[in-house]
Amino acid sequence: MNRRLENGALAGLLVLTLVLVGFSLRSRDATSDAPPAAPRQSASGSPTASPSRPAAGGSVVFLGDSVAEGKSATAQNKRWTALVATHLGLTEVNLGHARTGYLRAGPDGSCGDRACPNFQNSVQAVVEAKPTTVVVSGGGNDTGMGEQEVAAAVSNTLTSLRAALPEATIYVVNPWWDLRPVPDDLAPLTETVQEASKKATATFLDTQQPLVGQPDLMVDGSTNPNDAGHSALARAVIASIGQTPSG
């Protein structure tokens, strides 16, 4: 009798052990077959990276005037600087200030209680951003000023950027114009910027004049581009970057 009970207990224990082993194997297989976690979705349904993750490619600083500042765009992500930064895979740092140039500073009170600095006095701000790439645009606001003074400011801006950022990629865009009559000194200024870019080992981007004679690309009654104009400028810059030799 005791042996019969003992055999029954052993059989029950064996059955319980087999059940537990089978359950363990099923759980492991279910875990291994599960699909990987999907990336977090944005409101639009497209994957989005964690906000704490920095951009892999670093940052690009845009130094320029009101066209670079982009307040005429309906949203910051529609200004040409944002479009170019996205194309380059870099984080945008925008240091554009209205009515400034290589030599010309902004009007009094344009940056708080002071005048916004010109390009040559903005070099330190560019350096402090620690960019991997710099894009300098503008110069149209320097038309009508002393040719030698402007040339010195252009040279100082670009050579100072190169000295402070020896490893950075520096692009210099030709001075743009708008719907107003093109001033006589714009062409000589463009040549000055191109020559200074070469001396500073920066890459000069000849984007032509995407806005001249194109009222559909401009905000009505303004000297600044609308969203379509910003898109046109971005395409011109991106195309010029694509035409530059690598390395």
HUCORKA-V351662 format. One record per helix or strand. SS is the DSSP state (~ for helix, > for strand). FROM is the first residue (numbers start at 0). TO is the last residue. If there is no record, write none. Layout:
((SS:FROM:TO) (SS:FROM:TO))
This chain:
((~:1:32) (>:40:40) (>:46:46) (>:58:62) (~:65:68) (~:75:77) (~:79:87) (>:90:93) (>:110:110) (>:113:113) (~:122:127) (>:132:135) (~:139:141) (~:146:163) (>:168:172) (~:184:198) (>:202:204) (~:214:216) (>:217:217) (>:224:224) (~:226:241))
